[in-house]
Amino acid sequence: MAAFRTALPEDTGLILRFIRGLAEYEGMTDQVVATEELLRRQLFERKNAEVLFVLEGEREVGFALFFHNFSTFLGRSGLYLEDLFVLPEARGRGYGKALLARLAAIARERGCGRMEWSCLDWNQPSIDVYRALGAVPMDGWTVYRLTGESLDKLAKEGQ
């Protein structure tokens, strides 16, 4: 059975290293603009998300960053997994599945009605794991995103 620990403010640098590792795996390193200061404020002062580490012995070998969303149809919170990453040298040992199982347990402990996440279409190894766990893709749904100038422009209309 895997061991877990919740991230503490002094883990902010480690969290950022995991985020950068995930970005490298996904070919998106140029998009990481997060800093330790920003993460510390968002995660530990504002409590906008939580981080869980999976351990191999005393060493953190994977992380999951998650937060709560809300389903109006269910009338209950959900758990949204933003990031899950296991170090390359620790893959194939069940740590990713263990993180997902622990998050599912947290979701149930907190009365969540569902757990959701996104996965890049090309990431077949992860897709295979998710499907084996019983997760189903949300066919017919497309994720939309506003950033930068588009977000600023719309925000000005709402002021």
N, C-alpha and C positions, 0 to 999 in steps of 0.2 A: 504494500500500500504506500502510495506517495505521501510525502509530507508537504505541508503548505505553510506559508506565513503571509500575513497582511503587510503591505508596504508601510513604512514609516517615513517621516519627512527626511531623515538622513539617507534614505534610499533614492532620492531624486536623481542623482547622477546615474545610478544603476538603471533606473527606469528609462532615462533618456538613452542609455546604451542599448537597451532592448528595443526601444522604438527605432533607433538607427539601424539595428540589425534586421528588424522587420522591413524597414524601408529598402535596405540593400537587397533583401530576398525578393521584394516586389518590384525592384527596379525604379524606385521612387525617392532615392536619397536627396535629389534636388528639391523635393517638396517639404523636407523636414526643416521647419523654422522654429520649432519649440526650443526653449532654453530651460536650464534647471530652475531659474527664478520663476519663469512662467508656469512650469509644471508644479512647482512647490505651491505657488499661489492658488492655482486651479484645483489641484488634488487635495491639498492639506489645509488650506485656509478657507477656500470657498466650498470644498467638498463636492465638486462637480462630478467626480468619478472616483472609483476605487481601483486598487491594484492588488493582485494576488500573485505571489511567487510560488512555483513548485520547486522543491529542493531535491538534490541528489546529495545525500549526506548533509553537509552544512552549506553547500553551494547552491545558489540560485541558478537553475538551468532553463527556466521558462517563466513567462509572465502572462497574465491576462489583465487587461484594463477594461472595466465595465461600468455601467451606470444604469439607472432606472429610467424607463420611459413609461407611457401610460396607454392602455388600450381602452378607448371609450366603449367599444363593443363588449369587451369582457367586464368593464367597470373595475379593472384591477391594474396594478403596476405590472410591468414586464421587466426583464433583465436584458439589457442590450450589451453584447460583447463587441467592443470596438476593436480591440487588438488581442491576438493570441500569437505568441512566438516562443519557440523552443530553440535553444542554441543548436547549430548544425551537428556538433559532436555528441549531443544528447538525444538526437532524434531516433525513432525506432524503438524506444524503450517504454512507450506508453504515457509519457508525460503530457502530451497534448490532450489525449483522451482523459487523463486524470484531472487536468484543469477543467475540461468541459464537464466532467462528472461532478466536480466540486462546485462549479458554478450552478449546475442544475440543482444541487442540494441547497445552495444558498437561495436560489430563486424559490424553491418550495418552502424553505424555512421562513422566508419573508412574505409568503402568500402571493407570489407572482403567478400570473396566469399563463405566461409563456416566456421563452428565451429566444432571442433573435440575434443574427449577425449577418454580415455580408461577406462574400468570398469572391475573389477575382475569378472570372470565367476560365482562365488558363490553369488555375491551380488544382489540377486533377487529383493529386495525392490528398489534398485536404477535402475536396469534394467527396472522394471515395470514403474517407473516414466519417464525414458528416452523414452521408447516406446510410452507412453501416450502423450508425447510432439511431437511425430513425428520423433524422432531420429531413425536411422536404424543402426544395427550392420554391420560392414564391413566384411561380410563373405568372405572367401577366402584370407584374409590377416592375416599375423602373425607378431607380433612385435618382432624384434630382438634387442638384447642389447649386447654391449661390455662394460665390466668394469674391473677394477683391472689389473691383469697380462695380460689378453687378449688384453685389450685396449693399455697397455704399449707396448706390443710386436708389435702390428700393427703400432702404432705410430712411433716406431723406424725404421720401414721399410719406412716410409714416410718422414724421415728427410734427 
